[in-house]
Amino acid sequence: MPDKHLSAQFDSELNSVSSLVMEMGGLVESQIIQAIYALSQFNMDVANEVIAKEARVNAMEIQIDHDLSSIIARRQPTARDLRLLIAISKTTANLERVGDESAKIARMVKSIIESGSARALPSLELRVAADLASGLLNKALDAFARLDVKAAFSIMKEDDQIDTEFNGFVRKLVTYMMEDPRMISPSLDLLFLAKAIERIGDHAKNIAEFIIYVVKGEDVRHTSMEKVESVVQ
């Protein structure tokens, strides 16, 4: 992930914590995939597996934060290295929140199964959006490993596609509820799930923003895409 640093020991410590971040990312990705499967098949066992992984994700976040604090205290990194350490910390926090969203999806799936309303839910489009979000997180982690700013910019643009899917899905749910009052309760369940999926895309976008921050030294949060493009060029 990082460029070679003058201190071999610093490089070793940074590589170690970077590997742990990638491991955490892989675990969170598996949570998303399982949560989507649990939703598509209304599978209680798989939903429980997603929830069970939450404790391990949380423990990894704590370990990474501890390692980063230790590196900063002992190594007093230079500006670019410090930006990288900050970006790793923020990426870890976003991964933990993705894990939270996956667990929320799993808990909602369990609730839907227990209520007996599973088969009434028109969830196909929701699964399409979930696949988009999962793919976006995978790309974000790959771009972060390579500190690839062009890939990061592409990810930021793709997040807009997820937002468009989400807005279209919400409009469809409103139509369902207006046409058939019996669809109000299951539609609200789907809205909860759709929002969780949208947030996964947002967290992937956040990771992409941190990549640009590390490489270019520019904080592009809350910035127009035109300005971000000018920074990346």
C-alpha positions in Angstrom: 0.0 0.0 0.0 2.5 2.7 1.1 5.6 4.0 -0.7 8.9 2.8 0.7 9.8 4.8 3.8 13.3 5.5 5.1 12.5 3.5 8.2 12.3 -0.2 7.5 10.6 -0.7 10.8 8.0 1.9 10.0 7.4 0.1 6.7 7.0 -3.2 8.5 4.5 -1.7 11.0 2.6 0.1 8.3 2.4 -3.1 6.1 1.1 -5.0 9.1 -1.7 -2.6 9.9 -2.5 -2.3 6.2 -2.9 -6.1 5.9 -5.2 -6.0 8.9 -7.4 -3.4 7.2 -7.6 -5.6 4.1 -8.5 -8.6 6.2 -11.2 -6.5 7.9 -12.4 -5.4 4.5 -12.7 -9.0 3.3 -14.7 -9.9 6.4 -17.1 -7.0 5.9 -17.5 -7.9 2.2 -18.4 -11.4 3.2 -21.0 -9.9 5.6 -22.6 -8.0 2.7 -22.7 -11.0 0.4 -24.2 -13.1 3.1 -26.7 -10.4 4.0 -27.8 -10.1 0.4 -28.1 -13.9 0.1 -30.2 -14.0 3.4 -32.5 -11.4 1.9 -32.8 -13.1 -1.5 -33.5 -16.5 0.0 -35.1 -15.4 3.3 -32.5 -17.6 5.0 -32.5 -17.4 8.8 -29.2 -19.3 9.3 -27.2 -17.1 7.0 -28.7 -14.0 8.6 -27.5 -15.3 12.0 -24.0 -15.8 10.5 -23.9 -12.2 9.4 -24.8 -11.0 12.9 -22.3 -13.3 14.5 -19.4 -11.7 12.6 -20.2 -8.3 14.0 -18.2 -8.8 17.2 -15.1 -9.8 15.2 -15.4 -6.7 13.0 -15.6 -4.5 16.0 -12.6 -6.1 17.6 -10.6 -5.6 14.5 -11.5 -1.9 14.4 -10.2 -1.5 18.0 -7.0 -3.4 17.2 -6.3 -1.3 14.1 -6.9 2.0 16.1 -4.5 0.8 18.8 -1.8 0.0 16.3 -2.2 3.3 14.5 -2.0 5.2 17.8 1.2 3.3 18.6 2.8 4.1 15.3 2.0 7.8 15.4 3.3 8.1 19.0 6.6 6.3 18.3 7.4 7.2 14.7 6.2 10.8 14.4 5.4 10.3 10.7 5.9 13.0 8.0 3.0 14.8 6.4 2.1 12.2 3.7 2.6 9.3 6.0 0.4 10.9 8.6 -2.3 11.5 6.0 -2.1 7.8 5.2 -2.4 6.8 8.8 -5.4 9.1 9.2 -7.0 7.7 6.1 -6.5 4.1 7.3 -8.2 5.0 10.6 -11.2 6.6 8.8 -11.4 3.7 6.3 -11.5 1.3 9.2 -14.3 3.3 10.8 -16.3 3.2 7.5 -15.7 -0.6 7.2 -17.1 -1.0 10.7 -20.2 0.9 9.8 -20.6 -1.2 6.6 -20.6 -4.2 8.9 -23.2 -2.5 11.1 -25.4 -2.0 8.0 -25.0 -5.6 6.9 -26.0 -6.7 10.4 -29.0 -4.4 10.3 -30.1 -6.0 7.0 -29.7 -9.5 8.6 -31.7 -8.5 11.6 -34.5 -7.1 9.4 -34.5 -10.3 7.3 -34.9 -12.3 10.5 -37.8 -10.0 11.6 -39.5 -10.4 8.2 -39.1 -14.2 8.3 -40.5 -14.3 11.8 -43.5 -12.1 10.8 -44.4 -14.5 8.0 -44.5 -11.7 5.3 -41.3 -12.7 3.5 -42.9 -13.9 0.2 -44.9 -10.7 -0.1 -41.8 -8.5 -0.6 -40.9 -7.4 -4.2 -37.2 -7.5 -3.4 -35.5 -8.2 -6.8 -34.6 -4.6 -7.5 -33.3 -4.2 -4.0 -30.9 -7.1 -4.6 -29.6 -5.4 -7.7 -28.8 -2.2 -5.7 -27.2 -4.4 -3.0 -24.9 -6.1 -5.6 -23.9 -2.6 -6.9 -23.0 -1.5 -3.4 -21.1 -4.7 -2.7 -19.1 -4.3 -5.9 -18.4 -0.6 -5.1 -16.9 -1.5 -1.7 -14.7 -4.2 -3.3 -13.4 -1.6 -5.8 -12.8 0.9 -3.0 -10.7 -1.6 -1.1 -8.7 -2.5 -4.2 -8.2 1.2 -5.0 -7.1 1.9 -1.4 -4.6 -1.0 -1.5 -3.0 0.6 -4.6 -3.7 4.3 -3.7 -5.2 4.7 -7.1 -6.8 8.1 -7.4 -8.4 7.6 -10.8 -10.1 4.5 -9.6 -11.2 6.5 -6.5 -12.8 9.1 -8.7 -14.6 6.4 -10.7 -16.0 5.0 -7.5 -17.3 8.4 -6.4 -19.2 8.7 -9.7 -20.6 5.1 -9.4 -22.0 6.0 -6.0 -24.4 8.4 -7.8 -25.8 5.3 -9.7 -26.7 3.7 -6.4 -28.3 6.9 -5.2 -30.4 6.9 -8.4 -31.4 3.3 -7.9 -32.4 4.1 -4.3 -34.5 7.1 -5.3 -36.3 5.1 -8.1 -36.9 2.3 -5.6 -38.4 4.7 -3.1 -40.8 6.1 -5.7 -41.9 2.6 -6.6 -42.5 1.7 -3.0 -44.7 4.8 -2.6 -46.7 3.7 -5.6 -47.2 0.2 -4.1 -48.4 1.7 -0.8 -50.8 4.1 -2.6 -52.3 1.3 -4.7 -52.6 -1.3 -2.0 -52.7 -0.4 1.7 -51.7 -3.9 2.6 -48.3 -3.2 1.1 -47.5 -0.4 3.5 -45.9 -2.6 6.2 -43.7 -4.7 3.9 -42.8 -1.6 1.8 -41.6 0.1 5.0 -39.4 -2.9 5.7 -38.0 -2.7 2.2 -37.4 1.0 2.6 -35.3 0.3 5.7 -33.3 -2.3 3.8 -32.8 0.0 0.8 -31.5 2.8 3.1 -29.0 0.4 4.7 -27.8 -0.6 1.2 -27.5 3.1 0.1 -25.3 3.7 3.2 -22.9 0.9 2.2 -22.4 2.8 -1.1 -21.8 6.0 0.8 -19.1 4.3 2.9 -17.4 3.1 -0.2 -17.4 6.6 -1.6 -15.9 7.9 1.7 -13.0 5.4 1.3 -12.5 6.7 -2.2 -12.3 10.3 -0.9 -9.6 9.3 1.6 -7.5 7.8 -1.2 -7.5 11.2 -2.9 -6.7 12.9 0.4 -3.6 10.7 0.9 -2.2 11.0 -2.6 -3.1 14.6 -3.5 -3.2 16.2 0.0 -6.7 17.6 -0.8 -9.8 17.0 1.3 -12.5 16.5 -1.3 -15.4 15.7 1.1 -18.5 17.8 0.4 -16.9 19.0 -2.9 -18.5 19.0 -6.4 -17.5 16.3 -8.8 -16.0 18.9 -11.1 -13.6 20.1 -8.4 -12.7 16.5 -7.5 -11.9 15.8 -11.1 -9.6 18.8 -11.3 -7.8 17.6 -8.2 -7.4 14.1 -9.6 -6.1 15.2 -13.0 
